[in-house]
Amino acid sequence: MSAAPLPSSTELARYLEARGDLDKPWMWHLLRMAKLKESQGSMDPEEYMLRVKDAHADLMRLEIGRAHV
């Protein structure tokens, strides 16, 4: 059984907007990762990994901030 195809960043943005979820920081992160995945083929592998690491660090900071609320 194969996984369902991921939506494009545009489709994801429309979905999040329709649900009213654009005020949630983790949803912006999800959108950021979708856009990064779309641009992976046109990026240098080192640049892609750097951006993934940056996104991961940002997500960890987001999670730490939520833990202190």
Buried (B, 14 or more C-beta within 10 A) or exposed (E): EEEEEEEEBEEBBEEBEEEEBEEEEEBBBBBBBBBBBEEEEEEEEEEBEEBBEEBEEBBEEBEEEEEEE
